[in-house]
Structures are given as structure tokens and as C-alpha cells.
Amino acid sequence: MDHPLIDLINARIAAAERDGAFDNLPGAGKPLPPCDDPENAVLHRILKDNGAVPEAVALSHELARLRAELRETSDRTERARLIRDMALFEARLDLAKRG
């Protein structure tokens, strides 16, 4: 079954083609980049364009931030909290890498 607005969509595309809206687009005439996962290519592009990263990467960044904070603090209570937080992030990172 076609989309109910397919005729309108096709008319708008045809009008844009006539008006030259698709002329001289970046990458025109070049091959498409290789794609390992064509079924999810659009999803991956949207995530990448919006700064989304895999969980393991995000956890690694947070762990690095905590390590830097630990190096900068001399307060024993704060250091103990940071070490606990780091242990938690290391465990979460290990789980993220496994699955």
C-alpha cells in the first residue's frame, strides 16, 4: 500500500528537480561511502550527526574525567568517593564491552 501522500511527495520532488534544487549538491557524482550495516545506516548517521557515542566510549570518557579529578584533589573524603565512582564505571565499562 502506498503512502496516502505519495502523489504530493512525488510532485514536490519533481518540482524541486525542475527548479534545480538537486543540482551541484556536495558529493554529486562521487560514489557512496562504504556501509557495513546498510539496514541501519540512516540511524547510525543520525546518531553520529547528533554526537551520540557507544556506551563503552561514553563510559571511558567519564572514567578518564574521574581519573583526572582524582589526580587534582587531595581531600581524603573526595578521593574515596572518586575511587568508588571509578570502580563503578570500570564495572559498567567491562559489562558494556562484553555485550
TIVO-2410 file (N, C-alpha, C; in nm, 3 decimals):
# residues 99
REC num residu      c1      c2      c3 atome chaine
REC   1      M   0.085  -0.118   0.000     N      A
REC   1      M   0.000   0.000   0.000    CA      A
REC   1      M   0.089   0.124   0.000     C      A
REC   2      D   0.061   0.215  -0.090     N      A
REC   2      D   0.138   0.339  -0.099    CA      A
REC   2      D   0.098   0.434   0.014     C      A
REC   3      H   0.190   0.524   0.042     N      A
REC   3      H   0.164   0.628   0.141    CA      A
REC   3      H   0.051   0.715   0.088     C      A
REC   4      P  -0.040   0.761   0.173     N      A
REC   4      P  -0.153   0.842   0.125    CA      A
REC   4      P  -0.111   0.971   0.055     C      A
REC   5      L   0.006   1.020   0.087     N      A
REC   5      L   0.051   1.146   0.027    CA      A
REC   5      L   0.155   1.125  -0.082     C      A
REC   6      I   0.165   1.003  -0.136     N      A
REC   6      I   0.270   0.973  -0.233    CA      A
REC   6      I   0.264   1.062  -0.356     C      A
REC   7      D   0.145   1.094  -0.403     N      A
REC   7      D   0.134   1.181  -0.521    CA      A
REC   7      D   0.186   1.321  -0.492     C      A
REC   8      L   0.152   1.374  -0.376     N      A
REC   8      L   0.202   1.506  -0.336    CA      A
REC   8      L   0.354   1.504  -0.320     C      A
REC   9      I   0.405   1.399  -0.257     N      A
REC   9      I   0.551   1.387  -0.238    CA      A
REC   9      I   0.621   1.383  -0.372     C      A
REC  10      N   0.572   1.300  -0.463     N      A
REC  10      N   0.634   1.291  -0.596    CA      A
REC  10      N   0.625   1.422  -0.672     C      A
REC  11      A   0.516   1.494  -0.658     N      A
REC  11      A   0.501   1.624  -0.725    CA      A
REC  11      A   0.601   1.724  -0.669     C      A
REC  12      R   0.620   1.724  -0.538     N      A
REC  12      R   0.717   1.818  -0.478    CA      A
REC  12      R   0.859   1.784  -0.522     C      A
REC  13      I   0.892   1.656  -0.528     N      A
REC  13      I   1.025   1.616  -0.573    CA      A
REC  13      I   1.046   1.656  -0.718     C      A
REC  14      A   0.949   1.633  -0.802     N      A
REC  14      A   0.959   1.671  -0.944    CA      A
REC  14      A   0.976   1.822  -0.959     C      A
REC  15      A   0.902   1.899  -0.881     N      A
REC  15      A   0.913   2.046  -0.888    CA      A
REC  15      A   1.052   2.089  -0.843     C      A
REC  16      A   1.104   2.027  -0.738     N      A
REC  16      A   1.238   2.062  -0.689    CA      A
REC  16      A   1.344   2.028  -0.794     C      A
REC  17      E   1.327   1.916  -0.863     N      A
REC  17      E   1.420   1.879  -0.970    CA      A
REC  17      E   1.416   1.982  -1.083     C      A
REC  18      R   1.296   2.024  -1.122     N      A
REC  18      R   1.282   2.124  -1.229    CA      A
REC  18      R   1.346   2.257  -1.190     C      A
REC  19      D   1.333   2.292  -1.059     N      A
REC  19      D   1.388   2.419  -1.011    CA      A
REC  19      D   1.538   2.413  -0.985     C      A
REC  20      G   1.597   2.293  -1.001     N      A
REC  20      G   1.742   2.280  -0.982    CA      A
REC  20      G   1.785   2.263  -0.838     C      A
REC  21      A   1.694   2.227  -0.750     N      A
REC  21      A   1.727   2.213  -0.607    CA      A
REC  21      A   1.829   2.103  -0.581     C      A
REC  22      F   1.839   2.008  -0.675     N      A
REC  22      F   1.932   1.897  -0.654    CA      A
REC  22      F   2.059   1.911  -0.736     C      A
REC  23      D   2.076   2.024  -0.803     N      A
REC  23      D   2.196   2.048  -0.882    CA      A
REC  23      D   2.311   2.088  -0.790     C      A
REC  24      N   2.430   2.043  -0.823     N      A
REC  24      N   2.553   2.082  -0.753    CA      A
REC  24      N   2.551   2.052  -0.603     C      A
REC  25      L   2.494   1.941  -0.566     N      A
REC  25      L   2.495   1.901  -0.424    CA      A
REC  25      L   2.635   1.851  -0.387     C      A
REC  26      P   2.677   1.868  -0.261     N      A
REC  26      P   2.808   1.815  -0.220    CA      A
REC  26      P   2.813   1.664  -0.243     C      A
REC  27      G   2.920   1.618  -0.302     N      A
REC  27      G   2.936   1.475  -0.325    CA      A
REC  27      G   2.872   1.426  -0.453     C      A
REC  28      A   2.812   1.515  -0.530     N      A
REC  28      A   2.746   1.474  -0.655    CA      A
REC  28      A   2.848   1.409  -0.748     C      A
REC  29      G   2.811   1.295  -0.804     N      A
REC  29      G   2.898   1.225  -0.897    CA      A
REC  29      G   3.002   1.137  -0.831     C      A
REC  30      K   3.008   1.139  -0.700     N      A
REC  30      K   3.104   1.056  -0.627    CA      A
REC  30      K   3.032   0.932  -0.575     C      A
REC  31      P   3.107   0.821  -0.559     N      A
REC  31      P   3.042   0.700  -0.507    CA      A
REC  31      P   3.002   0.718  -0.361     C      A
REC  32      L   2.900   0.646  -0.322     N      A
REC  32      L   2.858   0.649  -0.182    CA      A
REC  32      L   2.965   0.585  -0.096     C      A
REC  33      P   2.981   0.631   0.028     N      A
REC  33      P   3.081   0.569   0.115    CA      A
REC  33      P   3.041   0.425   0.147     C      A
REC  34      P   3.140   0.339   0.174     N      A
REC  34      P   3.108   0.201   0.206    CA      A
REC  34      P   3.024   0.193   0.334     C      A
REC  35      C   2.938   0.093   0.339     N      A
REC  35      C   2.848   0.081   0.453    CA      A
REC  35      C   2.849  -0.063   0.502     C      A
REC  36      D   2.886  -0.082   0.629     N      A
REC  36      D   2.890  -0.216   0.687    CA      A
REC  36      D   2.752  -0.266   0.725     C      A
REC  37      D   2.661  -0.174   0.754     N      A
REC  37      D   2.529  -0.211   0.804    CA      A
REC  37      D   2.422  -0.130   0.730     C      A
REC  38      P   2.392  -0.164   0.605     N      A
REC  38      P   2.301  -0.080   0.527    CA      A
REC  38      P   2.161  -0.067   0.587     C      A
REC  39      E   2.116  -0.168   0.660     N      A
REC  39      E   1.981  -0.161   0.718    CA      A
REC  39      E   1.970  -0.051   0.824     C      A
REC  40      N   2.083  -0.020   0.891     N      A
REC  40      N   2.081   0.080   0.998    CA      A
REC  40      N   2.166   0.202   0.965     C      A
REC  41      A   2.201   0.220   0.839     N      A
REC  41      A   2.290   0.329   0.800    CA      A
REC  41      A   2.233   0.466   0.838     C      A
REC  42      V   2.106   0.488   0.812     N      A
REC  42      V   2.045   0.618   0.843    CA      A
REC  42      V   2.044   0.640   0.993     C      A
REC  43      L   2.009   0.540   1.070     N      A
REC  43      L   2.010   0.551   1.216    CA      A
REC  43      L   2.149   0.588   1.266     C      A
REC  44      H   2.251   0.518   1.216     N      A
REC  44      H   2.388   0.546   1.260    CA      A
REC  44      H   2.431   0.687   1.222     C      A
REC  45      R   2.391   0.733   1.102     N      A
REC  45      R   2.427   0.869   1.061    CA      A
REC  45      R   2.361   0.973   1.151     C      A
REC  46      I   2.233   0.952   1.182     N      A
REC  46      I   2.162   1.046   1.269    CA      A
REC  46      I   2.227   1.051   1.407     C      A
REC  47      L   2.261   0.935   1.461     N      A
REC  47      L   2.326   0.930   1.592    CA      A
REC  47      L   2.461   1.002   1.588     C      A
REC  48      K   2.539   0.974   1.484     N      A
REC  48      K   2.671   1.037   1.472    CA      A
REC  48      K   2.659   1.188   1.457     C      A
REC  49      D   2.566   1.233   1.372     N      A
REC  49      D   2.548   1.377   1.349    CA      A
REC  49      D   2.503   1.450   1.475     C      A
REC  50      N   2.442   1.378   1.568     N      A
REC  50      N   2.394   1.440   1.691    CA      A
REC  50      N   2.483   1.412   1.811     C      A
REC  51      G   2.603   1.363   1.785     N      A
REC  51      G   2.701   1.346   1.891    CA      A
REC  51      G   2.683   1.223   1.978     C      A
REC  52      A   2.600   1.131   1.937     N      A
REC  52      A   2.582   1.009   2.015    CA      A
REC  52      A   2.705   0.920   1.998     C      A
REC  53      V   2.742   0.855   2.106     N      A
REC  53      V   2.856   0.764   2.103    CA      A
REC  53      V   2.815   0.632   2.168     C      A
REC  54      P   2.884   0.524   2.134     N      A
REC  54      P   2.854   0.397   2.201    CA      A
REC  54      P   2.874   0.408   2.352     C      A
REC  55      E   2.800   0.327   2.425     N      A
REC  55      E   2.806   0.332   2.571    CA      A
REC  55      E   2.948   0.315   2.623     C      A
REC  56      A   3.025   0.224   2.565     N      A
REC  56      A   3.162   0.200   2.611    CA      A
REC  56      A   3.248   0.325   2.596     C      A
REC  57      V   3.227   0.399   2.489     N      A
REC  57      V   3.304   0.522   2.467    CA      A
REC  57      V   3.265   0.628   2.570     C      A
REC  58      A   3.136   0.644   2.593     N      A
REC  58      A   3.090   0.742   2.692    CA      A
REC  58      A   3.142   0.707   2.831     C      A
REC  59      L   3.139   0.579   2.866     N      A
REC  59      L   3.189   0.537   2.998    CA      A
REC  59      L   3.339   0.559   3.009     C      A
REC  60      S   3.412   0.534   2.901     N      A
REC  60      S   3.558   0.557   2.902    CA      A
REC  60      S   3.589   0.704   2.922     C      A
REC  61      H   3.512   0.792   2.859     N      A
REC  61      H   3.533   0.936   2.875    CA      A
REC  61      H   3.507   0.978   3.020     C      A
REC  62      E   3.400   0.926   3.078     N      A
REC  62      E   3.367   0.960   3.216    CA      A
REC  62      E   3.473   0.907   3.311     C      A
REC  63      L   3.522   0.788   3.285     N      A
REC  63      L   3.628   0.730   3.368    CA      A
REC  63      L   3.755   0.814   3.360     C      A
REC  64      A   3.789   0.861   3.243     N      A
REC  64      A   3.907   0.947   3.226    CA      A
REC  64      A   3.888   1.078   3.302     C      A
REC  65      R   3.766   1.132   3.298     N      A
REC  65      R   3.738   1.256   3.372    CA      A
REC  65      R   3.755   1.234   3.522     C      A
REC  66      L   3.704   1.122   3.572     N      A
REC  66      L   3.717   1.092   3.715    CA      A
REC  66      L   3.863   1.073   3.755     C      A
REC  67      R   3.941   1.009   3.670     N      A
REC  67      R   4.085   0.990   3.699    CA      A
REC  67      R   4.156   1.124   3.706     C      A
REC  68      A   4.123   1.214   3.614     N      A
REC  68      A   4.184   1.347   3.616    CA      A
REC  68      A   4.145   1.422   3.742     C      A
REC  69      E   4.018   1.410   3.780     N      A
REC  69      E   3.970   1.476   3.902    CA      A
REC  69      E   4.041   1.419   4.025     C      A
REC  70      L   4.063   1.288   4.027     N      A
REC  70      L   4.133   1.223   4.139    CA      A
REC  70      L   4.276   1.276   4.151     C      A
REC  71      R   4.343   1.295   4.038     N      A
REC  71      R   4.480   1.347   4.041    CA      A
REC  71      R   4.486   1.488   4.098     C      A
REC  72      E   4.377   1.564   4.081     N      A
REC  72      E   4.376   1.705   4.121    CA      A
REC  72      E   4.332   1.728   4.265     C      A
REC  73      T   4.273   1.629   4.330     N      A
REC  73      T   4.220   1.653   4.464    CA      A
REC  73      T   4.306   1.587   4.570     C      A
REC  74      S   4.312   1.653   4.684     N      A
REC  74      S   4.388   1.597   4.795    CA      A
REC  74      S   4.297   1.565   4.915     C      A
REC  75      D   4.171   1.603   4.907     N      A
REC  75      D   4.075   1.576   5.014    CA      A
REC  75      D   4.047   1.425   5.020     C      A
REC  76      R   4.069   1.366   5.139     N      A
REC  76      R   4.054   1.220   5.154    CA      A
REC  76      R   3.911   1.173   5.127     C      A
REC  77      T   3.814   1.246   5.174     N      A
REC  77      T   3.675   1.207   5.154    CA      A
REC  77      T   3.638   1.211   5.005     C      A
REC  78      E   3.681   1.317   4.940     N      A
REC  78      E   3.654   1.331   4.797    CA      A
REC  78      E   3.727   1.224   4.717     C      A
REC  79      R   3.851   1.193   4.755     N      A
REC  79      R   3.927   1.088   4.686    CA      A
REC  79      R   3.859   0.952   4.701     C      A
REC  80      A   3.807   0.925   4.821     N      A
REC  80      A   3.738   0.797   4.845    CA      A
REC  80      A   3.613   0.788   4.757     C      A
REC  81      R   3.539   0.897   4.748     N      A
REC  81      R   3.419   0.899   4.663    CA      A
REC  81      R   3.457   0.876   4.517     C      A
REC  82      L   3.562   0.944   4.471     N      A
REC  82      L   3.606   0.929   4.332    CA      A
REC  82      L   3.649   0.785   4.303     C      A
REC  83      I   3.719   0.723   4.395     N      A
REC  83      I   3.764   0.585   4.377    CA      A
REC  83      I   3.644   0.491   4.368     C      A
REC  84      R   3.543   0.514   4.452     N      A
REC  84      R   3.420   0.432   4.445    CA      A
REC  84      R   3.351   0.452   4.310     C      A
REC  85      D   3.340   0.578   4.268     N      A
REC  85      D   3.277   0.607   4.139    CA      A
REC  85      D   3.355   0.543   4.024     C      A
REC  86      M   3.487   0.548   4.032     N      A
REC  86      M   3.569   0.488   3.928    CA      A
REC  86      M   3.548   0.337   3.922     C      A
REC  87      A   3.539   0.273   4.037     N      A
REC  87      A   3.516   0.129   4.040    CA      A
REC  87      A   3.382   0.095   3.974     C      A
REC  88      L   3.281   0.176   4.001     N      A
REC  88      L   3.150   0.155   3.940    CA      A
REC  88      L   3.157   0.171   3.788     C      A
REC  89      F   3.223   0.276   3.742     N      A
REC  89      F   3.235   0.300   3.598    CA      A
REC  89      F   3.319   0.191   3.531     C      A
REC  90      E   3.423   0.143   3.599     N      A
REC  90      E   3.504   0.034   3.543    CA      A
REC  90      E   3.420  -0.092   3.526     C      A
REC  91      A   3.334  -0.122   3.624     N      A
REC  91      A   3.247  -0.239   3.614    CA      A
REC  91      A   3.146  -0.221   3.500     C      A
REC  92      R   3.088  -0.103   3.490     N      A
REC  92      R   2.991  -0.076   3.382    CA      A
REC  92      R   3.060  -0.083   3.245     C      A
REC  93      L   3.183  -0.033   3.237     N      A
REC  93      L   3.258  -0.037   3.113    CA      A
REC  93      L   3.287  -0.182   3.073     C      A
REC  94      D   3.325  -0.264   3.170     N      A
REC  94      D   3.351  -0.405   3.143    CA      A
REC  94      D   3.226  -0.473   3.088     C      A
REC  95      L   3.111  -0.444   3.149     N      A
REC  95      L   2.984  -0.502   3.102    CA      A
REC  95      L   2.950  -0.453   2.961     C      A
REC  96      A   2.972  -0.325   2.936     N      A
REC  96      A   2.941  -0.268   2.805    CA      A
REC  96      A   3.028  -0.330   2.696     C      A
REC  97      K   3.153  -0.358   2.728     N      A
REC  97      K   3.244  -0.417   2.630    CA      A
REC  97      K   3.207  -0.562   2.600     C      A
REC  98      R   3.149  -0.630   2.696     N      A
REC  98      R   3.111  -0.770   2.677    CA      A
REC  98      R   2.986  -0.784   2.592     C      A
REC  99      G   2.894  -0.690   2.607     N      A
REC  99      G   2.767  -0.712   2.541    CA      A
REC  99      G   2.731  -0.616   2.439     C      A
***
